[in-house]
């Protein structure tokens, strides 16, 4: 696993934006994995990923709200 570099954030808004970018990318990865699990006939895997997807969706919504989007 490779961890992306932590961006240099000069202020709180920049930090929230960087976090939002990371969360949006993770959200797409979870969506892709849930779809992939469904296509492979692995409903238990898809079901196990759904809470993580939902939690990440909530984070994206909260960050967008905090940034006024």
SESESE-538861 format. One line per field, with one value per atom (N, C-alpha, C): residue number from 1; residue in one letter; atom name; x, y, z. Coordinates in nm, 2 decimals. Each point is the difference from the previous one (the first is absolute). Layout:
BEGIN
kolmar [NUM, ...] $
vodren [A, ...] $
zake [CA, ...] $
u [X, ...] $
v [Y, ...] $
w [Z, ...] $
END
This chain:
BEGIN
kolmar [1, 1, 1, 2, 2, 2, 3, 3, 3, 4, 4, 4, 5, 5, 5, 6, 6, 6, 7, 7, 7, 8, 8, 8, 9, 9, 9, 10, 10, 10, 11, 11, 11, 12, 12, 12, 13, 13, 13, 14, 14, 14, 15, 15, 15, 16, 16, 16, 17, 17, 17, 18, 18, 18, 19, 19, 19, 20, 20, 20, 21, 21, 21, 22, 22, 22, 23, 23, 23, 24, 24, 24, 25, 25, 25, 26, 26, 26, 27, 27, 27, 28, 28, 28, 29, 29, 29, 30, 30, 30, 31, 31, 31, 32, 32, 32, 33, 33, 33, 34, 34, 34, 35, 35, 35, 36, 36, 36, 37, 37, 37, 38, 38, 38, 39, 39, 39, 40, 40, 40, 41, 41, 41, 42, 42, 42, 43, 43, 43, 44, 44, 44, 45, 45, 45, 46, 46, 46, 47, 47, 47, 48, 48, 48, 49, 49, 49, 50, 50, 50, 51, 51, 51, 52, 52, 52, 53, 53, 53, 54, 54, 54, 55, 55, 55, 56, 56, 56, 57, 57, 57, 58, 58, 58, 59, 59, 59, 60, 60, 60, 61, 61, 61, 62, 62, 62, 63, 63, 63, 64, 64, 64, 65, 65, 65, 66, 66, 66, 67, 67, 67, 68, 68, 68, 69, 69, 69] $
vodren [X, X, X, X, X, X, X, X, X, X, X, X, X, X, X, X, X, X, X, X, X, X, X, X, X, X, X, X, X, X, X, X, X, X, X, X, X, X, X, X, X, X, X, X, X, X, X, X, X, X, X, X, X, X, X, X, X, X, X, X, X, X, X, X, X, X, X, X, X, X, X, X, X, X, X, X, X, X, X, X, X, X, X, X, X, X, X, X, X, X, X, X, X, X, X, X, X, X, X, X, X, X, X, X, X, X, X, X, X, X, X, X, X, X, X, X, X, X, X, X, X, X, X, X, X, X, X, X, X, X, X, X, X, X, X, X, X, X, X, X, X, X, X, X, X, X, X, X, X, X, X, X, X, X, X, X, X, X, X, X, X, X, X, X, X, X, X, X, X, X, X, X, X, X, X, X, X, X, X, X, X, X, X, X, X, X, X, X, X, X, X, X, X, X, X, X, X, X, X, X, X, X, X, X, X, X, X] $
zake [N, CA, C, N, CA, C, N, CA, C, N, CA, C, N, CA, C, N, CA, C, N, CA, C, N, CA, C, N, CA, C, N, CA, C, N, CA, C, N, CA, C, N, CA, C, N, CA, C, N, CA, C, N, CA, C, N, CA, C, N, CA, C, N, CA, C, N, CA, C, N, CA, C, N, CA, C, N, CA, C, N, CA, C, N, CA, C, N, CA, C, N, CA, C, N, CA, C, N, CA, C, N, CA, C, N, CA, C, N, CA, C, N, CA, C, N, CA, C, N, CA, C, N, CA, C, N, CA, C, N, CA, C, N, CA, C, N, CA, C, N, CA, C, N, CA, C, N, CA, C, N, CA, C, N, CA, C, N, CA, C, N, CA, C, N, CA, C, N, CA, C, N, CA, C, N, CA, C, N, CA, C, N, CA, C, N, CA, C, N, CA, C, N, CA, C, N, CA, C, N, CA, C, N, CA, C, N, CA, C, N, CA, C, N, CA, C, N, CA, C, N, CA, C, N, CA, C, N, CA, C, N, CA, C, N, CA, C, N, CA, C] $
u [0.09, -0.09, 0.09, -0.04, 0.08, -0.09, 0.05, -0.07, 0.04, -0.10, 0.03, 0.07, 0.08, 0.07, -0.11, 0.03, -0.09, 0.03, -0.10, 0.02, 0.03, 0.07, 0.03, -0.11, -0.07, -0.12, 0.03, -0.01, 0.04, -0.11, -0.13, -0.10, -0.11, -0.10, -0.10, -0.08, -0.04, -0.07, 0.07, 0.13, 0.08, 0.01, 0.00, 0.01, -0.14, -0.11, -0.13, -0.01, 0.05, -0.01, 0.09, 0.12, 0.08, -0.07, -0.06, -0.07, -0.12, -0.07, -0.11, 0.05, 0.11, 0.05, 0.03, 0.06, 0.04, -0.13, -0.10, -0.12, -0.08, 0.00, -0.07, 0.07, 0.13, 0.07, -0.03, 0.00, -0.03, -0.15, -0.09, -0.14, -0.01, 0.07, -0.01, 0.06, 0.11, 0.06, -0.10, -0.07, -0.10, -0.11, -0.05, -0.10, 0.04, 0.12, 0.06, 0.01, 0.04, 0.02, -0.14, -0.10, -0.13, -0.06, 0.02, -0.05, 0.08, 0.13, 0.08, -0.04, -0.03, -0.04, -0.13, -0.09, -0.13, 0.02, 0.08, 0.03, 0.06, 0.08, 0.07, -0.09, -0.12, -0.09, 0.04, 0.05, 0.04, -0.08, -0.13, -0.09, 0.05, 0.06, 0.04, 0.11, 0.09, 0.11, -0.06, -0.09, -0.07, -0.07, -0.07, -0.07, 0.10, 0.11, 0.10, 0.06, 0.01, 0.05, -0.10, -0.13, -0.10, 0.01, 0.02, 0.02, 0.12, 0.10, 0.12, -0.03, -0.07, -0.05, -0.09, -0.09, -0.10, 0.07, 0.10, 0.07, 0.08, 0.06, 0.08, -0.09, -0.12, -0.09, -0.04, -0.02, -0.03, 0.11, 0.13, 0.11, 0.01, -0.03, 0.01, -0.11, -0.12, -0.11, 0.04, 0.06, 0.04, 0.11, 0.09, 0.11, -0.05, -0.09, -0.05, -0.08, -0.08, -0.07, 0.09, 0.11, 0.10, 0.06, 0.02, 0.06, -0.10, -0.13, -0.10, -0.03, 0.01, -0.03, -0.13] $
v [-0.12, 0.12, 0.12, 0.10, 0.12, 0.12, 0.07, 0.11, 0.13, 0.07, 0.13, 0.10, 0.09, 0.10, 0.09, 0.05, 0.10, 0.14, 0.06, 0.13, 0.11, 0.10, 0.11, 0.09, 0.02, 0.09, 0.12, 0.12, 0.12, 0.05, -0.05, 0.04, -0.11, 0.02, -0.09, -0.04, 0.10, -0.02, -0.09, 0.02, -0.08, -0.15, -0.01, -0.13, -0.08, 0.08, -0.06, -0.04, 0.08, -0.03, -0.12, -0.01, -0.12, -0.13, 0.02, -0.12, -0.04, 0.10, -0.03, -0.07, 0.04, -0.06, -0.15, -0.02, -0.14, -0.09, 0.06, -0.07, -0.03, 0.09, -0.02, -0.11, -0.01, -0.11, -0.13, 0.00, -0.12, -0.05, 0.10, -0.03, -0.08, 0.05, -0.06, -0.14, -0.02, -0.13, -0.10, 0.05, -0.09, -0.03, 0.09, -0.02, -0.10, 0.01, -0.09, -0.14, -0.01, -0.14, -0.06, 0.08, -0.06, -0.05, 0.08, -0.05, -0.12, 0.00, -0.12, -0.12, 0.01, -0.11, -0.06, 0.09, -0.04, -0.08, 0.06, -0.07, -0.14, -0.01, -0.13, -0.10, 0.04, -0.09, -0.01, 0.11, 0.00, 0.10, -0.04, 0.10, 0.03, -0.10, 0.02, 0.10, 0.00, 0.10, 0.14, 0.01, 0.13, 0.05, -0.09, 0.04, 0.05, -0.06, 0.04, 0.13, 0.04, 0.13, 0.11, -0.03, 0.11, 0.10, -0.05, 0.09, 0.10, -0.05, 0.09, 0.10, -0.05, 0.10, 0.10, -0.04, 0.10, 0.10, -0.05, 0.09, 0.10, -0.05, 0.09, 0.10, -0.04, 0.10, 0.10, -0.04, 0.10, 0.10, -0.05, 0.09, 0.10, -0.05, 0.09, 0.11, -0.04, 0.10, 0.10, -0.05, 0.09, 0.10, -0.05, 0.09, 0.10, -0.05, 0.10, 0.11, -0.04, 0.10, 0.10, -0.06, 0.09, 0.10, -0.04, 0.08, 0.09, -0.02, 0.09, -0.05, -0.12, -0.05, -0.07] $
w [0.00, 0.00, 0.00, -0.08, -0.01, 0.05, 0.10, 0.06, -0.08, -0.05, -0.07, 0.09, -0.06, 0.09, 0.06, 0.11, 0.07, -0.05, -0.06, -0.06, 0.11, -0.04, 0.09, 0.00, 0.11, 0.01, 0.08, -0.06, 0.07, 0.09, -0.01, 0.09, 0.01, 0.08, 0.03, -0.13, -0.08, -0.12, -0.10, -0.01, -0.09, 0.06, 0.13, 0.06, -0.03, 0.02, -0.03, -0.15, -0.09, -0.14, -0.03, 0.06, -0.02, 0.05, 0.12, 0.05, -0.09, -0.05, -0.09, -0.12, -0.06, -0.12, 0.03, 0.12, 0.03, 0.03, 0.06, 0.03, -0.13, -0.09, -0.13, -0.08, 0.01, -0.07, 0.06, 0.14, 0.07, -0.02, -0.01, -0.03, -0.13, -0.10, -0.14, 0.01, 0.08, 0.01, 0.06, 0.11, 0.06, -0.09, -0.08, -0.10, -0.10, -0.05, -0.09, 0.05, 0.13, 0.06, 0.03, 0.04, 0.02, -0.13, -0.11, -0.13, -0.04, 0.02, -0.04, 0.07, 0.13, 0.08, -0.05, -0.03, -0.06, -0.13, -0.09, -0.13, 0.02, 0.10, 0.03, 0.08, 0.03, 0.07, 0.15, 0.06, 0.14, 0.08, 0.02, 0.07, 0.14, 0.07, 0.14, 0.00, -0.10, 0.00, -0.03, -0.09, -0.03, 0.12, 0.07, 0.12, 0.11, 0.01, 0.11, -0.04, -0.12, -0.05, 0.02, -0.01, 0.00, 0.12, 0.13, 0.11, -0.02, -0.06, -0.02, -0.11, -0.10, -0.11, 0.06, 0.08, 0.06, 0.09, 0.08, 0.09, -0.08, -0.11, -0.08, -0.07, -0.04, -0.06, 0.10, 0.12, 0.11, 0.02, 0.00, 0.01, -0.11, -0.13, -0.11, 0.01, 0.04, 0.02, 0.11, 0.11, 0.11, -0.04, -0.08, -0.04, -0.10, -0.09, -0.10, 0.07, 0.10, 0.08, 0.07, 0.06, 0.07, -0.10, -0.13, -0.10, -0.07, 0.03, -0.06, -0.14, -0.03, -0.13, -0.01] $
END
